[in-house]
């Protein structure tokens, strides 16, 4: 067994330039939360009264209930779909493995729009039922049911990707040993497979919970008063932003607490196999009579999460064209979205580099603090980050207020950990001995990073950039609050049209947003296929 001395020990610690760059990035990422704390403290007793009043507790309870419900239902979908597409002989499992991931491209507010227009009162379904069955009104889907369903359909792919990656990486010897003891497929899954999926489930579940607590579009369209909708209403309707600031700090600190709790729990557990493990395909479970029902279940998931929104959008587009509704192709919005998302992705990847190098190659207290600070923005919902930057821009950075650079900075704050996670995985898989060989030939540390390390971790860089690009294209609250005057993206065009109940006009930007988002998803699926 080859045991190497840690890279940090041999080189005497990280280069000063890496430390400075990582510290600057981490400080910038913590700016929104720091500013919110300062603003809340300046408000004094007024802010404390808002934080501890009964209405705030009710808003928190509703938000937590929604997060718990969405996470639980997403797990109920993702866990069986992941197992069926990886471990069984289900017919069409390769196609369904891709198809069940594609709903990742559908923003939550697009799903909410589709559900309202299809299943809501006076929606498409009610119109179809009115003639033959005399149904003049369906139950109202607005509120908790609609927000729960829209967010579940939009977020389950995050858990699906996490669990499926864990299943592909598991040592199949554990399941084979269980089957050799006479246990059936269900007993093997429960006793051997499921315990080793807990880290993946926890990570994916945390991501979905944070997404749900920070979502604005779906809860706004469904008129559900979670934290984000209440904060946005306060911003739009009041000159005094103290209420919005106080509620933002409550939501921000609570979501940060969830991240810290998950990291602590993950740090105390160990789920890796002893030794190198088996490098062979996992055992395939024979479903027998359940093969086609399993395929039907996966197909139903795809139809609900992807087929329904696309079909509804195409329906409204056709209706608009049939009734001569003026529908324009939003060329400028596409270019604006690609422009800010592309630069945000590039900025996030560049900013991630010193953080990842410090965390992977020079682990220690400094690295943990710096990496933890980068999670600050991701734990804060987009509307909270945007609100803090609005205050900061008005008071301290007026030339940057409502400019494209400020908007891109907000995107980097929100999604930097997405890039850090992807790049960190690639660097962890790269042996430090390769870099040491280059150093022994006389290359400087920074030269090694640029000429040796960067090309070898290029797949991770691409995945990180793709993830940031996709999530930035769909980001709504930060864009609404921070975009320059007259600056439109597909997300804001969709929001404006849906807020005016002009579904025919909303269909074009929604379909284009889904289409553009398929590019980064294709990159992710290609990387998963190569990893098998």
C-alpha positions in Angstrom: 0.0 0.0 0.0 1.4 3.4 -1.0 1.3 5.8 1.9 2.4 9.4 1.0 3.4 12.2 3.3 0.8 15.0 3.1 1.6 17.7 0.5 1.4 20.5 3.0 4.0 19.0 5.3 6.6 18.7 2.5 6.1 22.2 1.2 6.0 23.9 4.6 2.4 25.3 4.2 0.4 27.0 1.6 1.8 29.8 -0.6 1.0 33.3 0.7 -0.8 34.3 -2.4 -3.2 31.3 -2.1 -3.9 32.2 1.5 -4.5 35.9 0.7 -6.8 35.0 -2.3 -8.8 32.5 -0.3 -9.2 35.0 2.6 -10.4 37.7 0.2 -12.9 35.4 -1.4 -14.2 34.1 1.9 -14.6 37.6 3.3 -16.5 38.7 0.2 -18.8 35.7 0.5 -19.6 36.5 4.1 -20.4 40.1 3.3 -24.3 39.7 3.0 -24.7 38.0 6.3 -22.3 40.4 8.1 -24.2 43.4 6.7 -27.5 41.9 7.8 -26.3 41.4 11.3 -25.0 45.0 11.5 -28.3 46.3 10.1 -30.3 44.3 12.6 -28.2 45.3 15.5 -28.5 49.0 14.5 -32.3 48.6 14.5 -32.1 47.7 18.2 -35.2 46.9 20.1 -37.4 47.2 17.1 -35.7 44.4 15.3 -35.7 42.2 18.4 -39.4 42.7 18.8 -40.0 41.6 15.2 -37.7 38.6 15.6 -39.4 37.3 18.7 -43.0 38.1 17.8 -45.6 35.4 17.3 -46.1 36.1 13.6 -42.4 35.4 13.0 -42.8 32.1 14.7 -45.8 31.2 12.5 -43.9 32.1 9.3 -41.0 29.9 10.5 -43.3 27.1 11.2 -44.9 27.3 7.8 -41.5 27.4 6.1 -40.2 24.5 8.1 -43.3 22.4 7.4 -42.9 23.1 3.7 -39.2 22.2 3.7 -39.9 19.0 5.6 -42.8 17.9 3.4 -40.8 18.7 0.1 -37.7 16.9 1.4 -39.7 13.8 2.5 -41.7 13.5 -0.8 -38.6 14.1 -2.9 -36.9 11.3 -1.0 -39.9 9.0 -1.6 -39.4 9.6 -5.4 -35.7 9.8 -5.7 -34.7 6.7 -3.6 -36.8 4.1 -5.5 -36.0 5.7 -8.9 -32.2 5.7 -8.2 -32.3 2.0 -7.0 -34.4 1.0 -10.0 -32.2 2.7 -12.6 -28.9 1.4 -11.1 -29.5 -1.9 -9.4 -32.3 -3.7 -11.4 -33.2 -5.1 -14.7 -36.0 -2.7 -15.3 -36.8 -2.3 -19.0 -35.5 0.9 -20.5 -33.6 1.8 -17.4 -30.8 3.6 -19.3 -33.3 5.9 -21.0 -35.2 6.4 -17.8 -32.0 7.2 -15.9 -31.5 10.2 -18.2 -35.2 11.1 -18.4 -35.7 11.2 -14.6 -32.8 13.6 -14.3 -34.1 16.1 -16.9 -36.7 17.8 -14.6 -33.6 19.4 -13.1 -33.9 22.0 -15.9 -37.4 23.1 -15.0 -37.4 26.0 -12.5 -39.8 25.7 -9.6 -41.8 28.7 -10.7 -42.3 27.1 -14.1 -43.7 24.0 -12.4 -45.9 26.3 -10.3 -47.1 28.1 -13.3 -47.9 24.9 -15.1 -49.8 23.4 -12.1 -51.9 26.6 -11.6 -52.8 26.8 -15.3 -53.4 23.0 -15.6 -55.0 22.0 -12.3 -56.1 25.2 -10.7 -59.7 26.7 -10.7 -60.7 27.5 -14.3 -57.6 25.7 -15.5 -57.1 23.4 -18.5 -58.3 20.3 -16.7 -61.4 22.0 -15.5 -62.2 23.3 -19.0 -61.9 19.7 -20.3 -64.2 18.4 -17.6 -66.8 21.1 -17.8 -68.5 20.0 -21.1 -68.9 16.2 -20.6 -69.1 16.1 -16.8 -70.4 19.6 -15.8 -67.5 20.3 -13.5 -67.5 24.1 -13.1 -64.7 24.4 -10.6 -61.8 22.3 -9.3 -60.4 22.6 -5.7 -58.0 25.5 -5.3 -54.4 24.3 -5.6 -53.0 27.6 -4.3 -51.3 27.6 -0.9 -49.4 24.8 0.7 -50.5 21.9 -1.6 -49.4 23.7 -4.8 -46.1 25.0 -3.3 -45.4 21.5 -2.0 -46.1 19.7 -5.3 -44.3 22.3 -7.5 -41.2 22.2 -5.3 -41.2 18.4 -5.0 -41.3 18.0 -8.8 -38.5 20.6 -9.2 -36.1 19.3 -6.5 -36.2 15.5 -6.4 -33.4 15.3 -9.1 -30.9 16.8 -6.6 -31.5 13.8 -4.3 -31.6 11.4 -7.3 -28.2 12.4 -8.6 -26.7 12.2 -5.1 -28.1 8.8 -4.3 -27.4 7.4 -7.8 -23.7 8.5 -7.5 -23.5 6.7 -4.1 -25.0 3.6 -5.5 -22.5 3.5 -8.4 -19.6 4.1 -6.0 -20.7 1.4 -3.4 -18.7 -1.8 -3.0 -21.0 -4.5 -4.4 -19.4 -7.1 -2.1 -21.5 -5.9 0.8 -24.8 -6.6 -1.1 -23.4 -9.9 -2.4 -22.5 -11.0 1.1 -26.1 -10.2 2.2 -27.6 -12.2 -0.6 -25.3 -15.1 0.1 -26.8 -15.3 3.6 -30.2 -16.0 2.0 -31.7 -12.5 2.3 -34.0 -11.3 -0.5 -33.6 -8.1 -2.5 -35.7 -6.0 0.0 -33.8 -7.3 3.0 -30.5 -6.7 1.3 -31.5 -3.1 0.4 -32.7 -2.3 3.9 -29.8 -3.9 5.8 -26.8 -3.5 3.4 -27.6 -0.8 0.9 -29.6 1.9 2.7 -27.2 2.4 5.6 -24.4 3.3 3.2 -26.7 5.8 1.4 -27.3 7.9 4.4 -24.5 10.4 3.7 -25.8 10.9 0.1 -29.4 11.2 1.4 -28.3 13.7 4.1 -26.4 15.8 1.6 -29.2 15.8 -1.0 -31.8 16.3 1.6 -30.0 19.3 3.0 -29.7 20.8 -0.5 -33.5 20.4 -1.0 -34.4 21.8 2.4 -32.2 24.9 1.7 -33.7 25.2 -1.8 -37.2 25.1 -0.4 -36.6 27.6 2.4 -35.0 30.0 -0.1 -37.4 29.5 -3.0 -39.4 32.6 -4.0 -41.0 32.0 -7.4 -43.1 28.9 -6.5 -44.3 30.1 -3.2 -45.2 33.5 -4.7 -47.2 32.1 -7.5 -48.9 29.7 -5.1 -49.6 32.6 -2.6 -48.0 30.6 0.2 -46.6 32.9 3.0 -43.2 31.4 3.6 -40.3 33.6 4.7 -39.2 34.6 1.2 -42.6 35.8 0.1 -43.2 37.8 3.3 -39.8 39.4 3.0 -40.4 40.3 -0.7 -43.8 41.8 0.1 -42.2 43.9 2.9 -39.5 45.2 0.5 -42.1 46.1 -2.2 -44.7 47.7 0.1 -42.8 49.5 2.8 -40.2 52.3 2.9 -39.0 51.0 6.3 -37.0 47.8 5.5 -36.5 46.9 9.2 -39.1 44.1 9.1 -37.5 42.7 6.0 -34.0 42.9 7.5 -35.1 41.2 10.8 -36.9 38.4 9.0 -33.9 37.9 6.7 -31.5 37.5 9.6 -33.8 34.9 11.2 -34.0 32.9 8.0 -30.3 33.3 7.2 -29.1 32.2 10.7 -31.5 29.2 10.7 -30.4 27.9 7.3 -26.8 28.4 8.4 -27.6 26.3 11.5 -28.9 23.5 9.2 -25.6 23.5 7.2 -23.4 23.4 10.3 -25.5 20.6 11.8 -25.2 18.5 8.6 -21.5 19.1 8.4 -21.0 18.1 12.0 -23.0 14.9 11.6 -21.2 14.1 8.4 -17.8 14.6 10.1 -18.5 12.1 12.8 -19.6 9.3 10.5 -17.5 7.0 8.3 -19.1 5.1 5.4 -16.2 4.2 3.2 -15.1 0.6 2.5 -12.0 -0.8 4.0 -9.4 -1.3 1.3 -9.7 -0.5 -2.4 -13.0 -2.2 -2.9 -14.3 -4.1 -5.9 -14.0 -2.5 -9.3 -16.8 -4.4 -11.0 -20.4 -3.8 -11.9 -22.9 -4.1 -9.0 -25.3 -7.0 -8.7 -28.4 -6.7 -10.9 -31.6 -7.5 -9.1 -34.2 -9.4 -11.1 -37.6 -7.7 -10.8 -39.6 -10.4 -12.6 -43.3 -9.5 -12.6 -42.5 -6.0 -11.2 -40.3 -5.0 -14.2 -43.0 -3.2 -16.1 -44.8 -1.6 -13.1 -41.4 -0.3 -12.1 -40.9 1.2 -15.5 -44.4 2.7 -15.4 -43.6 4.4 -12.0 -40.4 6.0 -13.4 -42.3 7.1 -16.6 -45.0 8.6 -14.4 -42.4 10.6 -12.5 -41.0 12.0 -15.8 -44.5 12.8 -17.2 -45.4 14.7 -14.0 -42.1 16.6 -13.5 -41.2 17.2 -17.2 -44.0 16.3 -19.5 -46.7 18.3 -17.7 -44.9 21.6 -17.6 -43.7 21.3 -21.2 -47.2 20.2 -22.4 -48.9 23.1 -20.6 -46.4 25.6 -22.0 -46.9 24.3 -25.5 -50.7 24.5 -25.0 -50.6 28.1 -23.9 -48.3 29.0 -26.8 -50.7 27.4 -29.2 -53.6 29.2 -27.7 -51.8 32.5 -27.9 -51.0 32.0 -31.6 -54.6 30.9 -32.3 -56.0 34.1 -30.7 -53.4 36.4 -32.3 -51.7 37.3 -29.0 -48.6 39.3 -29.7 -45.7 36.9 -28.8 -42.2 38.1 -29.3 -39.0 36.1 -29.3 -36.9 37.5 -26.3 -33.5 37.7 -28.0 -32.2 40.4 -25.7 -33.3 38.4 -22.6 -31.5 35.3 -23.8 -28.3 37.3 -24.5 -28.5 39.0 -21.1 -29.1 35.8 -19.3 -26.2 34.0 -21.0 -24.0 37.0 -20.5 -24.4 37.4 -16.7 -24.7 33.6 -16.1 -21.5 33.0 -18.2 -19.5 35.6 -16.3 -20.9 34.4 -13.0 -19.9 30.8 -13.8 -16.4 32.0 -14.8 -16.1 34.1 -11.7 -17.3 31.3 -9.4 -14.7 28.9 -10.9 -11.9 31.4 -10.5 -12.9 32.3 -7.0 -13.2 28.6 -6.1 -9.6 27.8 -7.0 -7.8 29.2 -4.0 -10.5 27.9 -1.6 -10.2 24.3 -3.0 -6.4 24.3 -3.1 -6.3 25.4 0.5 -8.9 23.0 1.7 -7.5 19.9 -0.2 -3.8 20.4 -0.3 -3.3 22.3 3.0 -6.0 21.0 5.4 -6.2 22.6 8.8 -8.1 25.1 10.9 -7.5 27.9 8.5 -8.8 25.9 5.6 -11.9 24.8 7.5 -12.7 28.4 8.4 -12.3 29.7 4.9 -14.2 26.9 3.3 -17.0 27.2 5.9 -17.3 31.0 5.1 -18.0 30.2 1.5 -21.1 28.4 2.5 -22.6 31.6 4.0 -24.1 32.8 0.7 -25.4 29.3 -0.3 -27.2 28.9 3.0 -28.8 32.3 2.5 -31.8 32.4 0.2 -31.5 34.5 -3.0 -33.9 37.2 -1.7 -31.9 37.6 1.5 -28.5 38.0 -0.3 -30.2 40.4 -2.7 -31.7 42.4 0.1 -28.3 42.7 1.9 -26.6 43.8 -1.3 -29.4 46.4 -2.0 -28.7 47.9 1.4 -24.9 47.7 0.9 -25.1 49.2 -2.5 -27.3 52.1 -1.5 -25.2 53.0 1.5 -21.6 52.1 0.6 -21.3 51.2 -3.0 -23.6 53.5 -4.9 -21.8 53.3 -8.2 -22.3 49.5 -8.2 -25.9 49.6 -7.2 -28.2 48.0 -9.8 -25.3 47.2 -12.2 -24.4 44.0 -13.9 -21.2 43.6 -11.8 -23.2 43.7 -8.6 -25.7 41.2 -10.0 -22.8 38.8 -11.0 -21.3 39.2 -7.5 -24.7 38.2 -6.0 -24.7 35.1 -8.2 -21.2 34.2 -7.1 -22.2 34.6 -3.4 -25.2 32.4 -3.9 -23.6 29.6 -6.0 -19.9 29.6 -5.2 -20.2 26.4 -3.0 -21.6 24.6 -6.1 -18.4 25.2 -8.0 -16.3 24.5 -4.9 -17.9 21.1 -4.4 -17.4 20.0 -8.0 -13.7 21.2 -8.2 -12.9 19.8 -4.8 -14.0 16.3 -5.9 -11.7 16.4 -8.9 -8.7 17.6 -6.9 -9.2 15.0 -4.2 -8.9 12.3 -7.0 -5.6 13.8 -8.2 -2.6 12.4 -6.4 -0.3 15.1 -5.0 2.7 13.1 -6.2 2.0 14.4 -9.7 2.4 18.0 -8.5 5.4 17.1 -6.4 7.1 15.7 -9.5 6.6 19.0 -11.3 8.0 20.8 -8.3 11.1 18.6 -8.2 11.8 19.7 -11.8 12.0 23.3 -10.7 8.5 24.6 -11.3 7.1 27.2 -8.9 4.0 26.3 -6.9 1.8 28.7 -8.9 3.2 27.4 -12.1 2.4 23.9 -11.1 -1.2 24.9 -10.4 -1.6 26.5 -13.7 0.2 24.1 -16.0 -0.3 20.8 -14.2 -3.2 20.8 -11.8 -5.7 22.9 -13.7 -5.6 20.7 -16.9 -6.0 17.5 -14.8 -9.0 18.9 -12.9 -10.6 20.3 -16.0 -13.7 18.0 -15.8 -14.4 19.3 -12.3 -14.0 22.9 -13.5 -16.4 22.2 -16.3 -19.0 20.6 -14.1 -18.7 23.4 -11.6 -19.2 26.0 -14.3 -22.1 24.1 -15.8 -23.9 23.9 -12.4 -23.4 27.6 -11.7 -24.5 28.6 -15.2 -27.7 26.5 -14.9 -28.7 27.7 -11.4 -27.9 31.4 -12.4 -30.1 31.2 -15.5 -33.0 30.2 -13.2 -32.3 32.6 -10.3 -35.3 35.0 -9.9 -35.3 37.1 -6.6 -31.7 38.3 -6.8 -32.3 39.2 -10.5 -35.5 41.1 -9.7 -33.9 43.2 -6.9 -30.4 43.8 -8.3 -30.7 43.9 -12.1 -30.0 47.2 -13.8 -33.1 49.2 -14.9 -34.5 47.7 -18.1 -32.2 44.6 -17.8 -34.3 41.5 -18.5 -33.6 37.8 -18.5 -35.7 34.9 -19.4 -36.5 34.4 -15.7 -37.7 38.0 -15.2 -39.7 37.9 -18.5 -41.4 34.7 -17.3 -42.1 36.3 -13.9 -43.6 39.5 -15.5 -45.8 37.6 -17.8 -47.1 35.1 -15.2 -47.7 37.9 -12.7 -50.0 39.5 -15.3 -51.7 36.2 -15.9 -50.5 36.3 -19.6 -49.7 32.6 -19.8 -49.3 32.7 -23.6 -46.5 35.3 -23.3 -44.9 33.4 -20.4 -44.7 30.2 -22.5 -41.9 31.4 -24.8 -39.3 32.4 -22.1 -40.2 29.4 -20.0 -39.6 27.0 -22.9 -36.4 28.7 -23.8 -35.2 28.6 -20.2 -35.8 24.9 -20.1 -34.0 24.5 -23.5 -30.9 26.5 -22.5 -30.7 24.7 -19.2 -30.4 21.3 -20.9 -26.9 22.1 -22.0 -25.3 22.0 -18.5 -27.4 19.0 -17.5 -26.1 17.2 -20.6 -22.5 17.9 -19.3 -23.4 16.5 -15.9 -25.0 13.3 -17.3 -22.0 12.9 -19.6 -19.6 13.0 -16.6 -21.8 10.5 -14.7 -21.7 8.1 -17.7 -17.9 8.4 -17.9 -17.6 7.7 -14.2 -19.3 4.3 -14.5 
